[in-house]
Amino acid sequence: MGEPVRARRLTDQEGRRLLQIVRRGKHGSVRVRRAMIIMASASGTLVPAIARLVAADEDTVRDVIHAFNAKGLAALDPQWAGGRPRLISDADIEVIVAAARTRPEKLGQPFTRWSLRKLAAYLAGRPRPVRIGRERLRQVLRARGISFQRTRTWKESTDPERDAKLDRIEYVTSAYPDRCFAFDQFGPLSIRPCHGACWAPRRRPARLRATYHRTHGIRYFHGCYSIGDDQLWGVTREHKGADHTLAALKSVRAARPGGYRLFVIMDNLAANRTPAIRRWARRENVELCFTPTNASWANPIEAQFGPVRTFVKGNPPAAGLPALAQRPRPSPRRAGRPAPRTRPHPQRTPATLGPPEAQSRMTNPVNVVASALARSCCNSA
């Protein structure tokens, strides 16, 4: 029996790009689904679980993984096209790309940046001219991943144990998937109307209120994901904290009460590395596998948060959004009394998540998180 199909280890740039596509969900459905497949496979999720996550055939998932291993992020944009013979050769495309990525003053041009018109004129005036229209030039540059954008800063993982941590995560997800769990905080989630998508009559889209009051603050979804069972559960909190992290870890241990060794993959966050958490992990025979610094894409639960944002937070019902953070209204002000606070009073949240049997253990992340949000409404009301 051959080894299971798995995506190769991601680089820092690939991990950040895939995480951006999955979490924002603003790209085409093909790119988002392929990004979820690659990200989930690279973090150790099995092919059958990925197929259920993206509602695709297992062979399709394997084809995407093989394409990524062969050509990288170019696998996000499959080339399904045909037509007449090409008028611009591969050598011409290389010339176009090289010129676009070179500063104009280095090529003897009296300006500091290219426009499509200036670049097309320069290519046509070369000793070996490349005649191309502006629209085709834009398509060629886009196909090669070149776009007109502002300069930005970037960060890479400087963790000296980066490779060792990634090796450990790959090993435990491959060798012990039934004992491997993932934990992360998803947020901040602003309690306000968020655009989504739904079926509606043509030119009659569902509408959201343009004016609203942000009086409910933000929330964080503390989620736990079982890699072997392909199950997601969690609860919403008002803030991150070591006590909430410990409560989530206790729910993981409750899911496997046998006392044997478990592996929990989590971010290298200060709230996840407190002495109390480390003492609990040693006592309960739980190994904490931290992702490298600035490499949260290595956490298998990250691929599950994309559908959560799409199907739970986007396009909320009219009465469902305020119920997430309901607070008792302040009593009317009487003469001589100070004005009521405009921000809600902080309220304590439960100290533990409770046993997994008391929570929603459905494999559909939408239903799981919707149940968690409903529990949060009851705690906040």
Buried (B, 14 or more C-beta within 10 A) or exposed (E): EEEEBBBBBBBBEBBBBBBBBBBEBEBEEEBBBBBBBBBBBBBBBBBEBBBBBBEBEBEBBBBBBEBBBEEBBBBBBEEEEEEEEEEBEEEBBEBBBEBBEEEBEEEEBEEEEBEBEEBBEBBEEEEEEBEBEEEBBBEBBEEBEBEEEEEEEEEEBEBEEBEEBBEBBBBBBBEBBEBBBBBBBBBEBEBBBBEBEEEEEEEEEEEBEEEEEEEBBBBBBBBBBBBBBBBBBBBBBBBBBBBBBBBBBBBBBBBBEEEEEBBBBBBBBEBBBBEEBEEBBEEBEBBBBBBBBBBBBBBBBBBBBBBBBBBBBBBBEEEEBBBBBBBEEEEEEEEEEEEEEEEBEEEEBEEBBBEBEEBBBBBBBBBBBBBBBBBBBEBBE
